[in-house]
Amino acid sequence: MLKEACASAEQVAIQLTHDGDRYAQLGAHLRAQPPSSVLTIARGSSDHASNYAAYLIMARLGRIVASLPLSLVTLNHAPLQVNDALAIAISQSGQSPDVVEPMRYFRDAGATTVALVNDASSPLAAAAEWTMPLHAGPERSVAATKSFITSLVAAARLVAHWQNDAVLLNAIEQLPAALDAASKTDWSAALDVLVPTQRMMVVGRGISFSVALEAALKFKETSAIQAEAFSGAEIKHGPMALIDEGYPLLILATRGPAQESLIRLAEDMRGRGADVLLAAPDNVRERNLTLPVGATPDLDPIVAIQAFYVMAAQLAVARGLDPDQPRHLSKVTRTS
């Protein structure tokens, strides 16, 4: 896991040398024939990458994006009207039937179908009209790392080309260097809090919520911690009842409109006795952990999760676990 996570910068650099013309063609197609609706199709870590893609599309392009409940197609066989929709599937393996079947359904019904997939020879790649390989290379760790990061980068490339935004495209080109620096970020201060932890919350908001979801999953997978992800806007509803003395929270305060509210939330939770790990850029003095940043705030989640992955691998080992052999899990999950 750690080796593959630290290879993300190299794999992103490889991705950025491929498929540029194909992304440009897809962007031109979406500008010429704007979709009436946008759906994402994914499971697990790939669904968290879809959350990031959805946020970028809604924030930058103003298109409403929904995550498809896959059983609507695979079990309910619902008569979905998708002839002028855009369906974006994200997957490392491209093997799961409940991801492949909706893509075939949408393509046959006339939707624009895009697969961001690591295995370019997979059934998902064959099912989609537009296949964009992630170029993450072989990923043997059960816990996805570099395939998640390359999925985020592919999503950002899709949006940048859809917008035809030269500034964002240039910022994306700087990601390999930012990821390399992020992999060297020291988050060892988190270990004292997290090694004895059995339950916790991971908090994000806005564009950082996607990596809060991913971080919570990795805590479960690799360290057997019952970690739940919440939006900072939701904590003061039902989840507040869980907060007691010493309750651990990891708050991911990336740059952007939601950052200030997350910093205030960290202060409030500390006042209630919670053991808060505030991850924020180095200009936030209240931080416990330093978040690396990208060339633009919209890319910050990509480098933030890189720093997290290194700490997560170290945490699993410190808890006496093997992050490469999580209990009850296998690399490829097939559901229908």
Residue, then its C-alpha position, 0 to 999 in steps of 0.5 A: m500500500l505505501k509503495e503504491a501510494c508513493a508511486s502516485a506522482e509517477q503514475v499521474a505524470i504518465q497519465l498526463t502524457h496520454d490521451g490529451d487529444r481524446y479528452a479535448q475531443l470529449g470536451a468539445h463534444l460536451r460543449a456542442q451537445p450539453p447533457s440534460s443530466v449527469l450521472t456517476i456510476a461507481r462503488g467504494s473508493s471509485d464512488h468517492a472519486s465520483n463525489y469529487a467529479a460531481y462537485l467539480i462539474m456542479a461548481r464549475l459547469g453548473r450541471i446537476v450531478a447525481s450518483l446512480p443507485l445501481s440497483l435501479v438498473t441491475l435489479n429494478h430494471a427501471p425505465l430511465q430516460v437517459n438518451d441525452a444524459l452523460a454517464i460517468a463510470i469510475s473503476q479500477s478493475g472495470q469488472s463489477p457487473d453492477v457498474v458495467e451493466p448500467m453503462r451498457y444500458f445507457r449507451d444503448a439508450g443514446a447517452t454519452t458514456v465515459a469510463l475512467v478505468n484503470d484496466a483498458s481491456s476490461p468489460l467496463a472499458a468495452a461498454a463505454e463510448w469514451t474510455m479514458p485509461l487511468h494509467a495507474g499501473p498494476e495495483r496489487s494492494v487491496a486498499a486502492t491508493k494510486s488508482f484513486i488519485t489517478s481517478l481524481v486527476a482524470a476527473a479534473r482533466l475531464v472537467a478542464h477540457w469540458q470547460n476548455d479552461a487553460v488555467l485549470l489544465n496548466a494547474i493539473e500539469q503541476l500535480p506530479a510535483a505537488l504529489d511528490a512533495a505531499s508524499k513526504t509530508d509528516w503526519s506522524a503527530a496523528l499516530d498518538v491520537l489514532v493508534p488507540t482509537q476504535r471509533m472516530m469521525v472524518v470531516g470535510r465539506g464542499i470539495s474536501f468531502s470526497v476525501a473525507l469519505e475516502a479517508a474514513l474507508k481507509f481507516k476501516e479497511t487498513s486499521a479496523i477503525q469504525a470511522e464515519a465521514f460527515s460533512g462539517a455542516e451535518i455534525k451539529h445534527g445527529p452526529m453531535a450526540l457521539i461527541d464525548e471527552g477524547y472522541p477523535l475527529l480528523i477534520l480536512a480543511t482544504r482551501g475554498p469557501a468551506q475552509e473557515s467553517l471547518i476551522r470554527l468547527a475544530e475550535d468548537m469540538r475542542g471546546r466540547g472535549a473532542d480530540v481534534l486533528l485539524a488538517a489545514p494548509d500551513n497558513v492556518r495556525e490552529r492546525n495539527l497536521t499540515l495539508p499540502v496544496g495544489a496549484t489551485p484549491d480545486l486540486d487540493p483534495i488530490v494532494a491532501i489524500q496523498a499525505f493521508y495515505v502515507m499516514a494511514a499505512q503507518l497507522a496500520v503497522a503501528r496498530g499491529l496490522d498489515p495494511d496489505q492484507p485487510r480482513h475479509l477483503s479482496k482486490v476485485t469486488r463483483t456485485s450485481 
